[in-house]
Structures are given as structure tokens and as C-alpha cells.
């Protein structure tokens, strides 16, 4: 299995798809990387030569922020938003959707499972 940016990429897939297994590299960026490196995007990852692999690694290291460094950068951005108490930071703290989605319904991914709240007791039950 070849390694790009510290990630094992699948050997049986086309190199244009295999590069997307690295965090921070999507399909369009993968095509751009291969075009700049003069590598055919239809070649399988297992058929790539060592010199081409080292060229890809060098390109990714030099020009892109990927994997752990990108994750760290995103976390630092979220911590900064929380520390300055902006609207987005507050939404991150509370665990609600950040980008303006509705929360009355359809926010279960951010809010978690439903928490049942007991209803008010009627007058008859009190007496």
C-alpha cells in the first residue's frame, strides 16, 4: 500500500480516487495534483513508480495543508471562535447547528437523542 501524507491509500483503486483517502484532498484537488505532477489519473495506485510516489509526496507536503496539520488548524479556529464568544462560537459550545439551520426539527445530529420532558400536571392530579 502506498503512503501519501502519512495515510495508506488503497492499492487497487485509480490514483485519482486513492488520493482522496487523505484528509483534506478531494476529487478536484486530486486531479489538480496529478495534472501538476504529470501523472495519468487512470493508473492504479499499485502500478505507480517510486519516483512518481515521492514526487506526489513532495508536492503535497510543499503546497497543501492535509491530515493532522489541517485537523489541528480547524480545531484552533473553533477554539478561537469559542474564546471570543461570537455567535458561531456560542453555537459550537452549546452543541447546536452553527450555520443557520433550523432547530425546531431536523437538528438531531448536533443536538443528540431526544430528551423527553415531562408535561405539566393537571389540576385534578394535584388534589
C-alpha positions in Angstrom: 0.0 0.0 0.0 1.5 3.4 -1.0 1.6 6.1 1.6 0.7 9.7 0.8 0.8 12.4 3.5 1.0 9.8 6.3 -2.1 7.9 5.0 -2.2 4.4 3.5 -4.0 4.7 0.2 -5.8 1.7 -1.3 -3.7 0.0 -4.0 -6.5 -1.4 -6.1 -8.2 2.0 -6.9 -7.3 4.5 -9.5 -4.8 7.0 -8.2 -7.2 10.0 -8.6 -9.6 8.2 -6.2 -7.0 6.8 -3.9 -5.6 10.3 -3.2 -8.9 11.3 -1.7 -8.4 9.0 1.2 -6.0 11.6 2.7 -7.9 14.1 4.8 -8.1 17.4 3.0 -7.8 16.1 -0.5 -11.0 15.9 -2.5 -11.5 14.7 -6.1 -10.9 18.1 -7.8 -7.8 18.7 -5.8 -6.6 15.2 -6.5 -7.0 15.9 -10.3 -5.1 19.1 -9.9 -2.2 17.4 -8.1 -1.9 14.7 -10.7 -2.1 17.2 -13.5 0.7 19.3 -12.0 2.8 16.2 -11.4 2.2 14.9 -15.0 0.8 11.6 -13.8 -2.0 9.8 -15.6 -5.1 9.7 -13.4 -6.3 6.4 -14.7 -3.3 4.5 -13.4 -3.8 2.2 -10.4 -2.1 3.1 -7.1 -0.3 -0.2 -7.0 1.2 0.5 -10.5 2.7 3.9 -9.6 6.5 4.1 -9.6 8.6 5.0 -6.5 9.8 8.2 -8.1 6.3 9.3 -9.0 5.2 8.5 -5.4 8.0 10.6 -4.0 7.1 13.4 -6.4 3.4 13.3 -5.2 4.5 13.3 -1.5 6.8 16.2 -2.1 4.0 18.2 -3.9 1.5 17.5 -1.1 4.0 18.4 1.6 5.1 21.6 -0.1 1.8 23.0 -1.4 -1.1 21.7 0.8 -2.2 21.5 4.4 -3.5 18.0 5.0 -4.2 15.3 7.7 -3.1 16.2 11.2 -2.0 19.7 10.5 -5.3 20.5 8.8 -7.3 19.0 11.7 -5.2 21.0 14.2 -5.8 24.2 12.3 -9.6 23.6 12.2 -9.7 22.9 15.9 -7.7 26.1 16.6 -10.2 28.1 14.6 -13.1 26.6 16.6 -11.4 27.3 19.9 -10.7 30.9 18.8 -14.4 31.4 17.9 -15.4 30.0 21.4 -12.9 32.2 23.2 -14.1 35.4 21.6 -17.8 34.4 22.3 -19.0 35.2 18.9 -22.3 33.8 17.7 -20.7 30.8 15.9 -18.5 30.1 18.9 -21.5 30.0 21.3 -23.3 27.6 19.0 -20.2 25.4 19.0 -20.2 25.5 22.8 -23.8 24.6 23.2 -23.8 21.9 20.5 -26.3 23.4 18.2 -26.1 23.9 14.4 -23.7 26.7 13.5 -24.6 27.7 10.0 -28.2 28.9 10.4 -30.1 25.7 10.1 -33.5 25.3 11.9 -33.5 23.6 15.3 -37.2 23.1 16.0 -36.9 19.9 13.9 -34.1 18.2 12.0 -31.2 19.1 14.2 -30.7 15.7 15.8 -27.1 15.2 14.5 -25.9 18.2 16.6 -28.4 18.0 19.5 -28.2 14.3 20.1 -31.1 11.9 21.0 -34.4 13.3 22.1 -34.7 14.1 25.7 -38.3 13.6 26.9 -39.6 16.4 29.1 -42.5 15.6 31.5 -45.7 17.5 30.8 -47.4 19.8 33.4 -49.6 18.2 35.9 -53.3 19.0 35.7 -55.5 20.4 38.5 -57.2 17.0 39.1 -53.9 15.2 39.7 -52.8 17.7 42.4 -55.9 17.3 44.6 
